[in-house]
Amino acid sequence: MPKPTTNLECLTEIMTFSRYGALAQAFVMDALSKHAERIATAPLDKLQEQFGVHPLISAEAWQDVAR
């Protein structure tokens, strides 16, 4: 059974070894930036609603990281 890949290993694989080269890096950075902007600017109550009753990470913490 193969060893599970960590998030960092997965991201490094995409950013370093993609057949699309630097375009893959630009894609990842653009996607990250856009998602962070959506999270950072979302109304907290809507974000909490999406996270559910007992989230592993609070909506407030998620927004703080996005900001």
DSSP file (Angstrom, degrees, kcal/mol; ACC not computed):
  #  RESIDUE AA STRUCTURE BP1 BP2  ACC     N-H-->O    O-->H-N    N-H-->O    O-->H-N    TCO  KAPPA ALPHA  PHI   PSI    X-CA   Y-CA   Z-CA
    1    1 A M              0   0    0      0, 0.0     2,-0.0     0, 0.0     0, 0.0   0.000 360.0 360.0 360.0 128.7    0.0    0.0    0.0
    2    2 A P        -     0   0    0      0, 0.0     3,-0.1     0, 0.0     0, 0.0  -0.349 360.0-102.2 -70.3 150.0    1.5    3.4   -1.0
    3    3 A K        -     0   0    0      1,-0.1     0, 0.0    -2,-0.0     0, 0.0  -0.483  44.7-103.3 -67.6 135.9    2.2    6.0    1.7
    4    4 A P        -     0   0    0      0, 0.0     2,-0.4     0, 0.0    -1,-0.1  -0.319  35.5-119.5 -60.6 143.5   -0.5    8.7    1.8
    5    5 A T        -     0   0    0     -3,-0.1     2,-0.1     1,-0.0     3,-0.0  -0.686  22.6-132.3 -85.9 135.3    0.6   12.0    0.2
    6    6 A T     >  -     0   0    0     -2,-0.4     4,-2.3     1,-0.1     5,-0.2  -0.386  24.7-109.2 -78.3 164.3    0.7   15.1    2.4
    7    7 A N  H  > S+     0   0    0      1,-0.2     4,-2.6     2,-0.2     5,-0.2   0.909 120.8  50.7 -58.8 -42.7   -0.9   18.4    1.2
    8    8 A L  H  > S+     0   0    0      1,-0.2     4,-2.7     2,-0.2    -1,-0.2   0.904 109.6  49.5 -64.4 -41.9    2.6   19.9    0.8
    9    9 A E  H  > S+     0   0    0      2,-0.2     4,-2.2     1,-0.2    -1,-0.2   0.904 111.7  49.4 -63.5 -40.8    3.8   17.0   -1.2
   10   10 A C  H  X S+     0   0    0     -4,-2.3     4,-2.1     2,-0.2    -2,-0.2   0.936 113.3  45.5 -63.1 -47.6    0.8   17.2   -3.5
   11   11 A L  H  X S+     0   0    0     -4,-2.6     4,-2.8     1,-0.2     5,-0.2   0.898 112.1  51.7 -64.1 -41.5    1.2   20.9   -4.0
   12   12 A T  H  X S+     0   0    0     -4,-2.7     4,-2.0    -5,-0.2     5,-0.4   0.901 108.4  52.4 -61.6 -41.1    4.9   20.5   -4.7
   13   13 A E  H  X S+     0   0    0     -4,-2.2     4,-2.3     2,-0.2    -2,-0.2   0.929 113.1  43.5 -60.3 -47.0    4.2   17.8   -7.2
   14   14 A I  H  X S+     0   0    0     -4,-2.1     4,-0.8     1,-0.2    -2,-0.2   0.932 118.1  44.1 -64.1 -46.5    1.8   20.1   -9.1
   15   15 A M  H  < S+     0   0    0     -4,-2.8    -1,-0.2    -5,-0.2    -2,-0.2   0.741 125.2  31.4 -74.0 -23.6    4.0   23.2   -8.9
   16   16 A T  H  < S+     0   0    0     -4,-2.0    -3,-0.2    -5,-0.2    -2,-0.2   0.812 126.0  30.2-104.4 -37.4    7.2   21.4   -9.8
   17   17 A F  H  < S+     0   0    0     -4,-2.3    -3,-0.2    -5,-0.4    -2,-0.1   0.258  76.6 130.9-116.8  13.0    6.4   18.5  -12.2
   18   18 A S    ><  -     0   0    0     -4,-0.8     3,-1.6    -5,-0.2     6,-0.1  -0.380  60.5-131.2 -66.2 143.8    3.3   19.5  -14.2
   19   19 A R  T 3  S+     0   0    0      1,-0.3    -1,-0.1    -2,-0.1    -2,-0.0   0.646 108.5  62.4 -68.0 -12.4    3.6   19.1  -17.9
   20   20 A Y  T >  S-     0   0    0      1,-0.2     3,-1.7     2,-0.1    -1,-0.3   0.422  88.9-166.4 -93.1   0.4    2.3   22.7  -18.1
   21   21 A G  T X>  +     0   0    0     -3,-1.6     3,-1.1     1,-0.3     4,-1.1  -0.213  66.8   3.3  56.9-131.0    5.3   24.1  -16.3
   22   22 A A  H 3> S+     0   0    0      1,-0.3     4,-2.4     2,-0.2    -1,-0.3   0.749 124.8  68.1 -62.9 -25.1    5.0   27.7  -15.1
   23   23 A L  H <> S+     0   0    0     -3,-1.7     4,-2.3     1,-0.2    -1,-0.3   0.882  98.0  52.3 -62.2 -37.3    1.3   27.8  -16.3
   24   24 A A  H <> S+     0   0    0     -3,-1.1     4,-2.4     2,-0.2    -1,-0.2   0.893 108.5  50.7 -64.4 -39.5    0.4   25.3  -13.6
   25   25 A Q  H  X S+     0   0    0     -4,-1.1     4,-2.4     2,-0.2    -2,-0.2   0.920 110.6  48.5 -63.7 -43.7    2.1   27.5  -11.0
   26   26 A A  H  X S+     0   0    0     -4,-2.4     4,-2.5     1,-0.2    -2,-0.2   0.895 111.0  51.7 -62.7 -40.0    0.1   30.5  -12.2
   27   27 A F  H  X S+     0   0    0     -4,-2.3     4,-2.7     2,-0.2     5,-0.2   0.936 110.6  47.0 -62.0 -47.9   -3.1   28.5  -12.1
   28   28 A V  H  X S+     0   0    0     -4,-2.4     4,-2.5     1,-0.2    -2,-0.2   0.923 114.4  46.6 -61.5 -45.7   -2.5   27.3   -8.5
   29   29 A M  H  X S+     0   0    0     -4,-2.4     4,-2.3     2,-0.2    -1,-0.2   0.890 113.4  49.0 -65.8 -39.5   -1.7   30.8   -7.3
   30   30 A D  H  X S+     0   0    0     -4,-2.5     4,-2.5    -5,-0.2     5,-0.2   0.927 112.7  47.5 -64.7 -45.6   -4.7   32.3   -9.2
   31   31 A A  H  X S+     0   0    0     -4,-2.7     4,-2.4     2,-0.2     5,-0.2   0.915 113.2  48.4 -62.6 -43.7   -7.1   29.7   -7.7
   32   32 A L  H  X S+     0   0    0     -4,-2.5     4,-2.5    -5,-0.2    -1,-0.2   0.918 112.5  48.6 -62.2 -44.9   -5.7   30.2   -4.2
   33   33 A S  H  X S+     0   0    0     -4,-2.3     4,-2.1     2,-0.2    -2,-0.2   0.914 113.2  46.4 -62.6 -45.0   -6.0   34.0   -4.5
   34   34 A K  H  X S+     0   0    0     -4,-2.5     4,-2.1     2,-0.2    -2,-0.2   0.900 113.7  47.8 -67.3 -41.1   -9.5   33.9   -5.8
   35   35 A H  H  X S+     0   0    0     -4,-2.4     4,-2.4    -5,-0.2     5,-0.2   0.920 111.3  50.8 -66.6 -42.4  -10.7   31.4   -3.2
   36   36 A A  H  X S+     0   0    0     -4,-2.5     4,-2.9    -5,-0.2    -2,-0.2   0.900 109.1  51.9 -61.1 -40.6   -9.1   33.4   -0.4
   37   37 A E  H  X S+     0   0    0     -4,-2.1     4,-1.8     2,-0.2    -1,-0.2   0.911 109.6  49.3 -62.4 -42.9  -10.8   36.6   -1.6
   38   38 A R  H  X S+     0   0    0     -4,-2.1     4,-0.8     2,-0.2    -2,-0.2   0.920 115.2  43.7 -62.8 -43.4  -14.2   34.8   -1.6
   39   39 A I  H >< S+     0   0    0     -4,-2.4     3,-0.6     1,-0.2    -2,-0.2   0.923 113.0  51.5 -67.5 -44.2  -13.7   33.5    2.0
   40   40 A A  H 3< S+     0   0    0     -4,-2.9    -1,-0.2     1,-0.2    -2,-0.2   0.817 117.5  38.0 -63.7 -32.3  -12.3   36.8    3.3
   41   41 A T  H 3< S+     0   0    0     -4,-1.8    -1,-0.2    -5,-0.2    -2,-0.2   0.465  88.7 112.2-102.2  -2.5  -15.2   38.9    2.0
   42   42 A A  S << S-     0   0    0     -4,-0.8     2,-0.1    -3,-0.6    -3,-0.0  -0.444  80.9-100.8 -69.5 142.0  -18.0   36.4    2.6
   43   43 A P    >>  -     0   0    0      0, 0.0     4,-2.2     0, 0.0     3,-0.5  -0.445  31.0-128.1 -60.4 134.5  -20.5   37.5    5.3
   44   44 A L  H 3> S+     0   0    0      1,-0.3     4,-2.8     2,-0.2     5,-0.2   0.867 106.5  54.6 -56.8 -40.2  -19.6   35.6    8.5
   45   45 A D  H 3> S+     0   0    0      1,-0.2     4,-1.8     2,-0.2    -1,-0.3   0.881 109.3  47.7 -64.1 -36.5  -23.1   34.2    9.0
   46   46 A K  H <> S+     0   0    0     -3,-0.5     4,-1.9     2,-0.2    -1,-0.2   0.890 112.6  49.2 -69.5 -39.2  -23.2   32.8    5.5
   47   47 A L  H  X S+     0   0    0     -4,-2.2     4,-1.9     2,-0.2    -2,-0.2   0.913 110.4  50.1 -65.8 -42.7  -19.8   31.2    6.0
   48   48 A Q  H  X S+     0   0    0     -4,-2.8     4,-1.3     1,-0.2    -1,-0.2   0.882 108.4  53.9 -62.2 -38.2  -20.9   29.7    9.3
   49   49 A E  H  < S+     0   0    0     -4,-1.8     3,-0.3     1,-0.2    -1,-0.2   0.906 109.6  47.4 -61.9 -42.3  -24.0   28.3    7.6
   50   50 A Q  H  < S+     0   0    0     -4,-1.9    -1,-0.2     1,-0.2    -2,-0.2   0.835 108.9  54.9 -68.4 -32.8  -21.8   26.6    5.0
   51   51 A F  H  < S-     0   0    0     -4,-1.9    -1,-0.2     1,-0.2    -2,-0.2   0.740 103.6-143.0 -74.6 -23.3  -19.5   25.2    7.7
   52   52 A G     <  -     0   0    0     -4,-1.3    -1,-0.2    -3,-0.3    -2,-0.1  -0.324  33.4 -50.0  89.2-173.7  -22.3   23.5    9.5
   53   53 A V  S    S+     0   0    0      1,-0.2    -1,-0.2    -2,-0.1    -2,-0.1   0.903 128.6  20.8 -71.5 -46.2  -23.1   23.0   13.2
   54   54 A H  S    S-     0   0    0     -3,-0.2    -1,-0.2     4,-0.0    -2,-0.1  -0.620  79.1-176.8-127.0  72.4  -19.8   21.5   14.5
   55   55 A P        -     0   0    0      0, 0.0     3,-0.1     0, 0.0    -3,-0.1  -0.345  32.8-131.3 -71.6 151.8  -17.0   22.4   12.0
   56   56 A L  S    S+     0   0    0      1,-0.2     2,-0.4    -5,-0.1    -5,-0.0   0.866 101.2  29.1 -65.3 -36.9  -13.5   21.1   12.5
   57   57 A I  S    S-     0   0    0     -6,-0.1    -1,-0.2     3,-0.0     2,-0.0  -0.987  95.1-115.2-125.7 134.9  -12.3   24.7   12.0
   58   58 A S     >  -     0   0    0     -2,-0.4     4,-2.2     1,-0.1     5,-0.2  -0.306  18.1-123.5 -69.7 152.5  -14.3   27.8   12.8
   59   59 A A  H  > S+     0   0    0      1,-0.2     4,-2.3     2,-0.2     5,-0.2   0.853 113.0  56.7 -61.4 -35.6  -15.5   30.1   10.1
   60   60 A E  H  > S+     0   0    0      2,-0.2     4,-2.4     1,-0.2    -1,-0.2   0.928 107.9  46.0 -62.8 -45.5  -13.8   33.0   11.9
   61   61 A A  H  > S+     0   0    0      2,-0.2     4,-2.2     1,-0.2    -2,-0.2   0.896 111.2  53.0 -64.2 -39.8  -10.4   31.2   11.8
   62   62 A W  H  X S+     0   0    0     -4,-2.2     4,-2.0     1,-0.2    -1,-0.2   0.907 110.8  46.8 -62.4 -42.2  -10.9   30.3    8.2
   63   63 A Q  H  X S+     0   0    0     -4,-2.3     4,-2.1     2,-0.2    -2,-0.2   0.900 108.6  55.4 -66.5 -40.6  -11.6   34.0    7.4
   64   64 A D  H  < S+     0   0    0     -4,-2.4    -2,-0.2     1,-0.2    -1,-0.2   0.912 109.7  46.4 -59.0 -42.7   -8.6   35.1    9.4
   65   65 A V  H  < S+     0   0    0     -4,-2.2    -1,-0.2     1,-0.2    -2,-0.2   0.902 111.0  52.5 -65.9 -40.6   -6.3   32.8    7.4
   66   66 A A  H  <        0   0    0     -4,-2.0    -1,-0.2     1,-0.3    -2,-0.2   0.828 360.0 360.0 -65.1 -31.6   -7.9   34.0    4.1
   67   67 A R     <        0   0    0     -4,-2.1    -1,-0.3    -5,-0.1    -2,-0.2   0.478 360.0 360.0 -77.9 360.0   -7.3   37.6    5.1
